[in-house]
Amino acid sequence: MKKQNDQLHCELIDAWKNDTRIYFRDVLGVDKIWRLQDELLLACPRAIKEHKHIYIASGHSLGKDWTCGGIALWFLHCYSPSIVIETAPTDRQVKKVMWGETMAHWHNKVVDLGGKPYTDPYLEIRKEDWYLIGFTTKEGGASAQASGGKFQGFHSPNVCVIVTEAQAVEDNIFDQIDAVTTNENVLVIFLGNPTRASGRFAKGLRDKKNNIVFNFSCLDNPNYVQKKTVIPGLCSYEWVEDKRTKWGESDPRWQGRVLGQIPDKSINNIFKQKDIDIGLTIKDCPGKRHNNGVAMDVSGEGDDDNVIYAGKRGLVLDGKIKNISNPSTNAIDCLNMCEAQEGNFVLIDCDGLGIGTWQEIVKIPLAEDRYHIIKFHGSTRFPKDPIKNPDNYENLRAKATFTALKRLQEGKASIPNDELLHEELLEVKYFENKRGLIQIEENEDLKERLLRSPDRMMAWIMLQYGFSLELDPKDPKKRRDVYFDETEELSFNPRTV
């Protein structure tokens, strides 16, 4: 009987190895996929046999990570022993996206083939040589010095590596992956939005002779074709048409994020990990003694945060992050924090709800006599003029962002040790728009990927921009520290403002 069961098990494994779709149906209980997902599943056994990597250039929300999360389990269960590695540039992309999709399949499976998942991205069948692990491509400490980097030390006859957001992965990571995937049964998948026209990911997408290449277009998915939700989670007809209107079909964002094609012009990351590392080491900044202040990004209701950063000359020395607040409370917080830093400016993001906070600040007696109260309108457009706009910025938001980057690289700006802030800085991108000017992607696009608003990033950028203005102090004789005593019934008290 045992012999018959073992034979049946081997036959099932062979069937799953030869057709990934059968595993998805029989083990994961998946009954609905669309054409390009179907083709990707069919390509996995072929990629292993032909020793080819799979490259997936995908538009927005087309199920690439969901599919690859299932492929990770397929390889783990079909190849014994085996090591499966899931990786991406940031913790969020590993834990919430790749690992999250893998665990969704794990919890929905209809057949239990063994294994134990842990809180961190780790699923173990046998500790020594049979497991799935997830980590970022970001290197630091010993791994940055080692020739093999983070991928060093993974040895198995069967290895699968899945890299999501591959367009943002450094070129040397591709070399490290090549070094650990030299065995007989190897599956390597690179997937992402093809937002860059150069780099190893773009090079791999163009090499259709040595790689198996897929282009997932939003225009091909059934939700768009039928103008209704056929498969939940895929991008909608309305989303595509909204981007057609906002961006236009010649925009590189349309080419990369909708059509899944390499754009004519790259959409590039602004901040790199090495920039973040510099900012974390800065303990003092040169500059004028009085160049101190506060910046606030104001949000609405929901998951977004109200973020205030305060500091001196480039150092971020204080911060306040609140989910719920009102303009009066925001005004008091900003002025209290500015006074604590002996500041002379307060910057408020006034493109949206921040105008209410600015109005409350200027109502407070002597506030404008003591401080520069600045309305920051990031959407203010600049002319295409080599004299008035020599750096070719589309608007103030672009100028402020690259000003902050320059200050960071020159050692004039510090960064708080806040992983959410780091993630937002590493995610934001820029591109050359149809006016030929440098434009930062919209916060709405960034929010779609982060699943939250980049409030920390905006507050930090505005604060660094405020430092760059090097504003002269206002009349120091008009100090009014008494107004900052929130225990007294004075005009600055929150109970009376």
C-alpha positions as a Python dict, from the first residue, in 0.01 Angstrom:
ca = {
    (1, 'M'): (0, 0, 0),
    (2, 'K'): (282, 236, 94),
    (3, 'K'): (454, 158, -233),
    (4, 'Q'): (139, 243, -427),
    (5, 'N'): (99, 571, -236),
    (6, 'D'): (462, 662, -301),
    (7, 'Q'): (417, 588, -671),
    (8, 'L'): (101, 799, -684),
    (9, 'H'): (283, 1083, -507),
    (10, 'C'): (569, 1067, -759),
    (11, 'E'): (323, 1072, -1048),
    (12, 'L'): (151, 1378, -904),
    (13, 'I'): (484, 1556, -853),
    (14, 'D'): (582, 1479, -1212),
    (15, 'A'): (249, 1611, -1339),
    (16, 'W'): (289, 1932, -1137),
    (17, 'K'): (650, 1975, -1252),
    (18, 'N'): (547, 1950, -1616),
    (19, 'D'): (247, 2183, -1588),
    (20, 'T'): (244, 2449, -1317),
    (21, 'R'): (-125, 2515, -1389),
    (22, 'I'): (-218, 2171, -1254),
    (23, 'Y'): (-45, 2251, -923),
    (24, 'F'): (-229, 2584, -903),
    (25, 'R'): (-558, 2401, -957),
    (26, 'D'): (-502, 2090, -745),
    (27, 'V'): (-302, 2234, -454),
    (28, 'L'): (-370, 2606, -440),
    (29, 'G'): (-734, 2581, -547),
    (30, 'V'): (-700, 2848, -817),
    (31, 'D'): (-979, 2829, -1073),
    (32, 'K'): (-958, 3161, -1256),
    (33, 'I'): (-654, 3318, -1423),
    (34, 'W'): (-617, 3525, -1737),
    (35, 'R'): (-426, 3454, -2056),
    (36, 'L'): (-85, 3601, -1970),
    (37, 'Q'): (-84, 3439, -1625),
    (38, 'D'): (-163, 3109, -1795),
    (39, 'E'): (130, 3156, -2035),
    (40, 'L'): (364, 3246, -1748),
    (41, 'L'): (274, 2926, -1561),
    (42, 'L'): (336, 2719, -1874),
    (43, 'A'): (674, 2887, -1920),
    (44, 'C'): (817, 2786, -1581),
    (45, 'P'): (898, 2418, -1664),
    (46, 'R'): (1037, 2529, -1999),
    (47, 'A'): (1263, 2789, -1834),
    (48, 'I'): (1410, 2522, -1606),
    (49, 'K'): (1471, 2277, -1890),
    (50, 'E'): (1620, 2537, -2126),
    (51, 'H'): (1820, 2716, -1853),
    (52, 'K'): (1663, 3051, -1932),
    (53, 'H'): (1561, 3332, -1700),
    (54, 'I'): (1206, 3472, -1711),
    (55, 'Y'): (1163, 3850, -1741),
    (56, 'I'): (821, 4005, -1685),
    (57, 'A'): (755, 4366, -1785),
    (58, 'S'): (414, 4445, -1646),
    (59, 'G'): (167, 4726, -1630),
    (60, 'H'): (-7, 4818, -1305),
    (61, 'S'): (-205, 4557, -1105),
    (62, 'L'): (-199, 4266, -1349),
    (63, 'G'): (-138, 3985, -1101),
    (64, 'K'): (234, 3932, -1157),
    (65, 'D'): (322, 3918, -784),
    (66, 'W'): (17, 3703, -707),
    (67, 'T'): (121, 3455, -975),
    (68, 'C'): (484, 3448, -867),
    (69, 'G'): (382, 3398, -504),
    (70, 'G'): (217, 3075, -614),
    (71, 'I'): (512, 2979, -833),
    (72, 'A'): (738, 3003, -526),
    (73, 'L'): (530, 2737, -349),
    (74, 'W'): (513, 2524, -666),
    (75, 'F'): (893, 2508, -690),
    (76, 'L'): (932, 2442, -316),
    (77, 'H'): (690, 2149, -322),
    (78, 'C'): (794, 1999, -656),
    (79, 'Y'): (1172, 2003, -611),
    (80, 'S'): (1314, 1827, -309),
    (81, 'P'): (1527, 1954, -147),
    (82, 'S'): (1516, 2313, -268),
    (83, 'I'): (1579, 2674, -170),
    (84, 'V'): (1341, 2947, -284),
    (85, 'I'): (1446, 3311, -244),
    (86, 'E'): (1202, 3602, -269),
    (87, 'T'): (1368, 3943, -288),
    (88, 'A'): (1301, 4309, -367),
    (89, 'P'): (1465, 4648, -302),
    (90, 'T'): (1265, 4730, 15),
    (91, 'D'): (1123, 4553, 319),
    (92, 'R'): (768, 4648, 224),
    (93, 'Q'): (804, 4496, -122),
    (94, 'V'): (936, 4172, 26),
    (95, 'K'): (707, 4136, 328),
    (96, 'K'): (380, 4295, 216),
    (97, 'V'): (392, 4223, -155),
    (98, 'M'): (590, 3906, -240),
    (99, 'W'): (566, 3728, 95),
    (100, 'G'): (210, 3854, 139),
    (101, 'E'): (101, 3697, -190),
    (102, 'T'): (282, 3373, -104),
    (103, 'M'): (107, 3350, 232),
    (104, 'A'): (-230, 3428, 71),
    (105, 'H'): (-183, 3118, -147),
    (106, 'W'): (-60, 2919, 154),
    (107, 'H'): (-369, 2997, 361),
    (108, 'N'): (-605, 2928, 69),
    (109, 'K'): (-446, 2599, -39),
    (110, 'V'): (-673, 2293, -62),
    (111, 'V'): (-397, 2033, -18),
    (112, 'D'): (-142, 2042, 266),
    (113, 'L'): (197, 1925, 141),
    (114, 'G'): (383, 2012, 460),
    (115, 'G'): (597, 2301, 574),
    (116, 'K'): (575, 2561, 848),
    (117, 'P'): (559, 2937, 784),
    (118, 'Y'): (708, 3189, 1029),
    (119, 'T'): (635, 3557, 1093),
    (120, 'D'): (940, 3673, 902),
    (121, 'P'): (957, 3575, 535),
    (122, 'Y'): (1055, 3217, 601),
    (123, 'L'): (879, 2886, 527),
    (124, 'E'): (1051, 2567, 633),
    (125, 'I'): (1004, 2208, 523),
    (126, 'R'): (1348, 2092, 639),
    (127, 'K'): (1577, 2333, 820),
    (128, 'E'): (1902, 2218, 664),
    (129, 'D'): (1821, 2232, 296),
    (130, 'W'): (1452, 2276, 212),
    (131, 'Y'): (1296, 2617, 270),
    (132, 'L'): (1169, 2949, 132),
    (133, 'I'): (1326, 3274, 254),
    (134, 'G'): (1270, 3641, 177),
    (135, 'F'): (1501, 3939, 219),
    (136, 'T'): (1576, 4274, 56),
    (137, 'T'): (1847, 4336, -200),
    (138, 'K'): (1958, 4631, 14),
    (139, 'E'): (2308, 4561, 142),
    (140, 'G'): (2481, 4682, 453),
    (141, 'G'): (2754, 4583, 693),
    (142, 'A'): (2927, 4253, 621),
    (143, 'S'): (2712, 4164, 321),
    (144, 'A'): (2811, 4484, 146),
    (145, 'Q'): (3177, 4391, 184),
    (146, 'A'): (3143, 4026, 84),
    (147, 'S'): (3198, 3939, -280),
    (148, 'G'): (2879, 3735, -293),
    (149, 'G'): (2667, 3984, -104),
    (150, 'K'): (2343, 3869, 55),
    (151, 'F'): (2305, 3578, -185),
    (152, 'Q'): (2628, 3415, -75),
    (153, 'G'): (2595, 3082, 105),
    (154, 'F'): (2277, 2946, -56),
    (155, 'H'): (2366, 2606, -203),
    (156, 'S'): (2118, 2350, -332),
    (157, 'P'): (2070, 2132, -641),
    (158, 'N'): (1736, 2311, -686),
    (159, 'V'): (1722, 2691, -656),
    (160, 'C'): (1446, 2939, -736),
    (161, 'V'): (1496, 3317, -713),
    (162, 'I'): (1208, 3559, -764),
    (163, 'V'): (1290, 3931, -783),
    (164, 'T'): (1004, 4177, -774),
    (165, 'E'): (1040, 4549, -856),
    (166, 'A'): (1345, 4441, -1057),
    (167, 'Q'): (1360, 4777, -1234),
    (168, 'A'): (1488, 4927, -907),
    (169, 'V'): (1744, 4656, -830),
    (170, 'E'): (2111, 4751, -856),
    (171, 'D'): (2301, 4589, -1142),
    (172, 'N'): (2545, 4406, -912),
    (173, 'I'): (2253, 4211, -760),
    (174, 'F'): (2195, 4046, -1099),
    (175, 'D'): (2557, 3923, -1088),
    (176, 'Q'): (2510, 3786, -736),
    (177, 'I'): (2200, 3594, -846),
    (178, 'D'): (2383, 3451, -1145),
    (179, 'A'): (2654, 3323, -907),
    (180, 'V'): (2411, 3116, -696),
    (181, 'T'): (2198, 2980, -981),
    (182, 'T'): (2441, 2755, -1163),
    (183, 'N'): (2290, 2416, -1076),
    (184, 'E'): (2079, 2185, -1290),
    (185, 'N'): (1729, 2283, -1176),
    (186, 'V'): (1716, 2661, -1154),
    (187, 'L'): (1427, 2902, -1196),
    (188, 'V'): (1494, 3277, -1192),
    (189, 'I'): (1216, 3531, -1244),
    (190, 'F'): (1264, 3908, -1267),
    (191, 'L'): (942, 4110, -1263),
    (192, 'G'): (856, 4476, -1244),
    (193, 'N'): (721, 4787, -1414),
    (194, 'P'): (963, 4867, -1698),
    (195, 'T'): (1010, 5230, -1601),
    (196, 'R'): (1379, 5255, -1694),
    (197, 'A'): (1514, 5251, -2049),
    (198, 'S'): (1855, 5133, -1926),
    (199, 'G'): (1995, 4894, -1666),
    (200, 'R'): (2009, 4515, -1634),
    (201, 'F'): (1633, 4468, -1612),
    (202, 'A'): (1577, 4659, -1937),
    (203, 'K'): (1866, 4471, -2098),
    (204, 'G'): (1713, 4138, -1997),
    (205, 'L'): (1374, 4238, -2138),
    (206, 'R'): (1533, 4316, -2473),
    (207, 'D'): (1723, 3985, -2489),
    (208, 'K'): (1446, 3755, -2611),
    (209, 'K'): (1695, 3503, -2745),
    (210, 'N'): (1845, 3403, -2410),
    (211, 'N'): (1549, 3487, -2187),
    (212, 'I'): (1177, 3412, -2182),
    (213, 'V'): (1017, 3757, -2190),
    (214, 'F'): (661, 3863, -2111),
    (215, 'N'): (495, 4201, -2155),
    (216, 'F'): (178, 4232, -1947),
    (217, 'S'): (-33, 4520, -2080),
    (218, 'C'): (-328, 4666, -1891),
    (219, 'L'): (-511, 4685, -2224),
    (220, 'D'): (-510, 4305, -2252),
    (221, 'N'): (-650, 4216, -1913),
    (222, 'P'): (-1015, 4099, -1903),
    (223, 'N'): (-1129, 4376, -1665),
    (224, 'Y'): (-1030, 4637, -1923),
    (225, 'V'): (-1144, 4443, -2228),
    (226, 'Q'): (-1493, 4375, -2085),
    (227, 'K'): (-1518, 4708, -1896),
    (228, 'K'): (-1619, 4533, -1575),
    (229, 'T'): (-1465, 4334, -1291),
    (230, 'V'): (-1406, 3986, -1430),
    (231, 'I'): (-1113, 3898, -1204),
    (232, 'P'): (-1099, 4096, -876),
    (233, 'G'): (-769, 4268, -815),
    (234, 'L'): (-672, 4329, -1177),
    (235, 'C'): (-659, 4692, -1288),
    (236, 'S'): (-989, 4839, -1399),
    (237, 'Y'): (-1108, 4999, -1721),
    (238, 'E'): (-1162, 5323, -1530),
    (239, 'W'): (-803, 5329, -1398),
    (240, 'V'): (-657, 5287, -1746),
    (241, 'E'): (-876, 5557, -1901),
    (242, 'D'): (-799, 5794, -1614),
    (243, 'K'): (-425, 5756, -1686),
    (244, 'R'): (-485, 5798, -2059),
    (245, 'T'): (-647, 6134, -1983),
    (246, 'K'): (-397, 6249, -1721),
    (247, 'W'): (-76, 6130, -1883),
    (248, 'G'): (-141, 6091, -2254),
    (249, 'E'): (-15, 5800, -2463),
    (250, 'S'): (328, 5955, -2529),
    (251, 'D'): (408, 5983, -2158),
    (252, 'P'): (675, 5736, -2033),
    (253, 'R'): (444, 5647, -1743),
    (254, 'W'): (180, 5530, -1991),
    (255, 'Q'): (435, 5319, -2176),
    (256, 'G'): (578, 5161, -1861),
    (257, 'R'): (289, 5142, -1615),
    (258, 'V'): (3, 5078, -1858),
    (259, 'L'): (148, 4906, -2165),
    (260, 'G'): (426, 4720, -1982),
    (261, 'Q'): (677, 4838, -2242),
    (262, 'I'): (1022, 4990, -2194),
    (263, 'P'): (962, 5368, -2221),
    (264, 'D'): (1143, 5595, -2463),
    (265, 'K'): (1261, 5799, -2163),
    (266, 'S'): (1336, 5651, -1823),
    (267, 'I'): (1136, 5699, -1505),
    (268, 'N'): (1415, 5704, -1249),
    (269, 'N'): (1450, 5678, -874),
    (270, 'I'): (1570, 5999, -711),
    (271, 'F'): (1719, 5878, -384),
    (272, 'K'): (1946, 5577, -350),
    (273, 'Q'): (2031, 5372, -44),
    (274, 'K'): (2376, 5530, -26),
    (275, 'D'): (2208, 5872, 5),
    (276, 'I'): (1998, 5746, 296),
    (277, 'D'): (2312, 5602, 458),
    (278, 'I'): (2483, 5942, 434),
    (279, 'G'): (2188, 6117, 595),
    (280, 'L'): (2183, 5872, 886),
    (281, 'T'): (2545, 5954, 975),
    (282, 'I'): (2510, 6334, 975),
    (283, 'K'): (2533, 6474, 1329),
    (284, 'D'): (2614, 6837, 1252),
    (285, 'C'): (2555, 7066, 956),
    (286, 'P'): (2739, 7383, 857),
    (287, 'G'): (2539, 7700, 810),
    (288, 'K'): (2400, 8009, 971),
    (289, 'R'): (2318, 7979, 1339),
    (290, 'H'): (1965, 8111, 1293),
    (291, 'N'): (1877, 7886, 994),
    (292, 'N'): (1629, 7676, 1191),
    (293, 'G'): (1265, 7593, 1133),
    (294, 'V'): (968, 7365, 1085),
    (295, 'A'): (785, 7204, 792),
    (296, 'M'): (449, 7030, 792),
    (297, 'D'): (271, 6802, 548),
    (298, 'V'): (-101, 6815, 626),
    (299, 'S'): (-326, 6520, 543),
    (300, 'G'): (-695, 6449, 544),
    (301, 'E'): (-888, 6180, 723),
    (302, 'G'): (-810, 5811, 684),
    (303, 'D'): (-476, 5633, 680),
    (304, 'D'): (-268, 5942, 598),
    (305, 'D'): (-60, 6113, 867),
    (306, 'N'): (1, 6474, 958),
    (307, 'V'): (379, 6504, 977),
    (308, 'I'): (583, 6787, 1130),
    (309, 'Y'): (962, 6789, 1122),
    (310, 'A'): (1175, 7052, 1296),
    (311, 'G'): (1546, 7113, 1309),
    (312, 'K'): (1852, 7333, 1273),
    (313, 'R'): (2059, 7411, 961),
    (314, 'G'): (1980, 7073, 801),
    (315, 'L'): (1958, 6848, 1104),
    (316, 'V'): (1616, 6696, 1174),
    (317, 'L'): (1595, 6713, 1553),
    (318, 'D'): (1226, 6671, 1629),
    (319, 'G'): (917, 6521, 1473),
    (320, 'K'): (549, 6483, 1542),
    (321, 'I'): (332, 6237, 1349),
    (322, 'K'): (-42, 6226, 1410),
    (323, 'N'): (-322, 6051, 1229),
    (324, 'I'): (-593, 6293, 1340),
    (325, 'S'): (-561, 6668, 1400),
    (326, 'N'): (-722, 6999, 1313),
    (327, 'P'): (-582, 7327, 1176),
    (328, 'S'): (-576, 7498, 1517),
    (329, 'T'): (-384, 7215, 1682),
    (330, 'N'): (-149, 7195, 1383),
    (331, 'A'): (-77, 7568, 1410),
    (332, 'I'): (7, 7543, 1781),
    (333, 'D'): (227, 7235, 1727),
    (334, 'C'): (421, 7404, 1447),
    (335, 'L'): (490, 7721, 1644),
    (336, 'N'): (579, 7537, 1963),
    (337, 'M'): (825, 7316, 1776),
    (338, 'C'): (970, 7614, 1590),
    (339, 'E'): (1025, 7804, 1914),
    (340, 'A'): (1193, 7499, 2068),
    (341, 'Q'): (1444, 7500, 1781),
    (342, 'E'): (1492, 7880, 1801),
    (343, 'G'): (1358, 7876, 1447),
    (344, 'N'): (1278, 8152, 1206),
    (345, 'F'): (1060, 7979, 943),
    (346, 'V'): (750, 7761, 922),
    (347, 'L'): (671, 7588, 591),
    (348, 'I'): (321, 7451, 534),
    (349, 'D'): (217, 7240, 234),
    (350, 'C'): (-72, 7447, 102),
    (351, 'D'): (-162, 7261, -217),
    (352, 'G'): (-443, 7086, -31),
    (353, 'L'): (-575, 7089, 323),
    (354, 'G'): (-268, 7267, 460),
    (355, 'I'): (-408, 7609, 375),
    (356, 'G'): (-629, 7585, 684),
    (357, 'T'): (-326, 7536, 910),
    (358, 'W'): (-148, 7830, 747),
    (359, 'Q'): (-452, 8051, 802),
    (360, 'E'): (-463, 7954, 1171),
    (361, 'I'): (-94, 8035, 1215),
    (362, 'V'): (-118, 8385, 1069),
    (363, 'K'): (-416, 8460, 1295),
    (364, 'I'): (-198, 8414, 1603),
    (365, 'P'): (-72, 8751, 1735),
    (366, 'L'): (288, 8833, 1638),
    (367, 'A'): (339, 8500, 1454),
    (368, 'E'): (429, 8673, 1127),
    (369, 'D'): (646, 8926, 1313),
    (370, 'R'): (851, 8647, 1466),
    (371, 'Y'): (864, 8390, 1183),
    (372, 'H'): (860, 8355, 807),
    (373, 'I'): (526, 8177, 758),
    (374, 'I'): (561, 8021, 413),
    (375, 'K'): (291, 7872, 193),
    (376, 'F'): (454, 7588, 2),
    (377, 'H'): (273, 7529, -328),
    (378, 'G'): (459, 7238, -483),
    (379, 'S'): (237, 7243, -791),
    (380, 'T'): (356, 7594, -890),
    (381, 'R'): (475, 7549, -1249),
    (382, 'F'): (800, 7696, -1379),
    (383, 'P'): (854, 7830, -1733),
    (384, 'K'): (1069, 7647, -1983),
    (385, 'D'): (1330, 7919, -1980),
    (386, 'P'): (1708, 7863, -1956),
    (387, 'I'): (1750, 8186, -1760),
    (388, 'K'): (1455, 8172, -1522),
    (389, 'N'): (1459, 7792, -1489),
    (390, 'P'): (1816, 7675, -1567),
    (391, 'D'): (1768, 7333, -1404),
    (392, 'N'): (1459, 7252, -1612),
    (393, 'Y'): (1222, 7176, -1323),
    (394, 'E'): (852, 7136, -1397),
    (395, 'N'): (743, 7287, -1066),
    (396, 'L'): (843, 7380, -713),
    (397, 'R'): (797, 7021, -594),
    (398, 'A'): (1065, 6901, -835),
    (399, 'K'): (1299, 7183, -736),
    (400, 'A'): (1252, 7118, -364),
    (401, 'T'): (1306, 6743, -406),
    (402, 'F'): (1633, 6777, -595),
    (403, 'T'): (1744, 7055, -359),
    (404, 'A'): (1695, 6812, -70),
    (405, 'L'): (1889, 6543, -258),
    (406, 'K'): (2180, 6781, -323),
    (407, 'R'): (2192, 6886, 41),
    (408, 'L'): (2194, 6521, 142),
    (409, 'Q'): (2480, 6433, -91),
    (410, 'E'): (2680, 6734, 30),
    (411, 'G'): (2644, 6634, 395),
    (412, 'K'): (2413, 6925, 475),
    (413, 'A'): (2104, 6721, 568),
    (414, 'S'): (2026, 6449, 818),
    (415, 'I'): (1761, 6180, 792),
    (416, 'P'): (1572, 6041, 1093),
    (417, 'N'): (1606, 5668, 1155),
    (418, 'D'): (1253, 5596, 1034),
    (419, 'E'): (1203, 5301, 797),
    (420, 'L'): (879, 5444, 657),
    (421, 'L'): (1054, 5768, 563),
    (422, 'H'): (1340, 5574, 403),
    (423, 'E'): (1097, 5361, 206),
    (424, 'E'): (915, 5667, 72),
    (425, 'L'): (1239, 5836, -33),
    (426, 'L'): (1363, 5522, -209),
    (427, 'E'): (1033, 5478, -393),
    (428, 'V'): (971, 5826, -539),
    (429, 'K'): (1061, 5869, -908),
    (430, 'Y'): (1111, 6142, -1166),
    (431, 'F'): (1092, 6162, -1545),
    (432, 'E'): (1123, 6409, -1831),
    (433, 'N'): (774, 6522, -1930),
    (434, 'K'): (643, 6632, -2269),
    (435, 'R'): (756, 6990, -2199),
    (436, 'G'): (1109, 6857, -2165),
    (437, 'L'): (1115, 6941, -1794),
    (438, 'I'): (1197, 6728, -1491),
    (439, 'Q'): (880, 6620, -1312),
    (440, 'I'): (825, 6422, -993),
    (441, 'E'): (556, 6157, -1013),
    (442, 'E'): (225, 6244, -853),
    (443, 'N'): (163, 6149, -492),
    (444, 'E'): (-137, 5944, -606),
    (445, 'D'): (91, 5720, -814),
    (446, 'L'): (334, 5682, -527),
    (447, 'K'): (48, 5604, -291),
    (448, 'E'): (-70, 5321, -517),
    (449, 'R'): (261, 5143, -467),
    (450, 'L'): (324, 5230, -103),
    (451, 'L'): (-40, 5177, -2),
    (452, 'R'): (-13, 5500, 199),
    (453, 'S'): (55, 5867, 136),
    (454, 'P'): (425, 5973, 137),
    (455, 'D'): (365, 6227, 416),
    (456, 'R'): (702, 6178, 590),
    (457, 'M'): (889, 6226, 264),
    (458, 'M'): (709, 6550, 181),
    (459, 'A'): (764, 6700, 528),
    (460, 'W'): (1135, 6611, 515),
    (461, 'I'): (1180, 6753, 164),
    (462, 'M'): (1003, 7078, 258),
    (463, 'L'): (1216, 7119, 569),
    (464, 'Q'): (1538, 7076, 370),
    (465, 'Y'): (1408, 7320, 111),
    (466, 'G'): (1336, 7568, 391),
    (467, 'F'): (1695, 7536, 513),
    (468, 'S'): (1821, 7599, 158),
    (469, 'L'): (1647, 7940, 150),
    (470, 'E'): (1877, 8068, 429),
    (471, 'L'): (1620, 8325, 536),
    (472, 'D'): (1732, 8617, 750),
    (473, 'P'): (1581, 8614, 1099),
    (474, 'K'): (1298, 8845, 1182),
    (475, 'D'): (1318, 9100, 1467),
    (476, 'P'): (1447, 8904, 1772),
    (477, 'K'): (1307, 9173, 2000),
    (478, 'K'): (956, 9054, 1923),
    (479, 'R'): (994, 8724, 2110),
    (480, 'R'): (679, 8616, 2282),
    (481, 'D'): (770, 8302, 2470),
    (482, 'V'): (478, 8368, 2700),
    (483, 'Y'): (244, 8270, 2418),
    (484, 'F'): (388, 7923, 2421),
    (485, 'D'): (279, 7846, 2774),
    (486, 'E'): (-16, 7621, 2705),
    (487, 'T'): (-118, 7626, 3073),
    (488, 'E'): (-226, 7990, 3066),
    (489, 'E'): (-539, 8141, 2918),
    (490, 'L'): (-356, 8347, 2656),
    (491, 'S'): (-424, 8390, 2286),
    (492, 'F'): (-185, 8111, 2190),
    (493, 'N'): (-338, 7859, 2428),
    (494, 'P'): (-516, 7579, 2238),
    (495, 'R'): (-823, 7637, 2451),
    (496, 'T'): (-852, 7996, 2334),
    (497, 'V'): (-723, 7996, 1977),
}
